[in-house]
Amino acid sequence: MHASLQPGLAARLDYTVPAERTVPHLLPESDHFAAMPAVLATGYLVGIVEWTCMRAIHGHLEDHEQTLGVHVDLSHQAPTPPGSTLTVHAELTAVDGRQLTFTINAHDDAATVCQGTHRRAVINTERFHARLRTRTTAPTS
């Protein structure tokens, strides 16, 4: 991690919601999801929040480092229909070793859509992939 990885780093992401990011498309094999209203799915909202956090710290990690989401505490307060623009603000509010905490606020033209926090862990990419290989090649009983 670079010394510049400090609280106060922030990013904004404007995301126009396509129909493919609505609830019926979240898990197409699920009849339950398919029957839901066509509004931004919470699962995709989490991904958009993660993306915004990654943008906030872009350029502040070593080349061999990445971050992974490890905790999500977000509200999903209002529906966002396709074609609407979601604006997400993420601010790095704490750095505790390799744990990064972000404060999140998101809105569309009509309402506050999301508020909360998200934590990411800084990982050594090569070490992570090495550990992952042991999990995917282990024999099953």
Secondary structure, 3 states (H helix, E strand, C coil): CCCCCCCCCEEEEEEECCHHHEHHHCCCCCHHHHCCCCCECHHHHHHHHHHHHHHHHCCCCCCCEEEEEEEEEECCCCCCCCCCEEEEEEEEEEEECCEEEEEEEEECCCCEEEEEEEEEEEEEHHHHHHHHHHHHCCCCC
